[in-house]
Amino acid sequence: MNKLLATAFITLAALCSPVHAAFKNGNKIFDYGKETAYATPTYGAGFFMGYVMGVHDAYEGITFCAPNNVTGEQIGDIVMKYLYNNPAERNDVASTLVSRALTQAYPCKK
């Protein structure tokens, strides 16, 4: 799915969703992300990686520019480090926090 179509789909889904604060906030994905450290796969670890990679795929090249050879594990590590270092922001919308973390790590060159 190309980036423009993915962005349009996300926007449409957001407009059609019932009004609420956010699907997930930073506290929730931080809790799920901590489960990625365990050797046994868990629901939380899978949710965290799926969520983070979904935001990565939707916004890569738009709000941040990650290198082609970056791995999913590196992306997850960057997000977890950002959430760990910015606890006051964890009430924000999860997708915003993921995008902030990746934009800080991989700003697009102008």
Secondary structure, DSSP 8 states (H G I E B T S, - for coil): --HHHHHHHHHHHHHHS---S-SSBHHHHHHHHHGGGSSS--HHHHHHHHHHHHHHHHHBTTTB---TT--HHHHHHHHHHHHHH-GGGTTSBHHHHHHHHHHHHS----
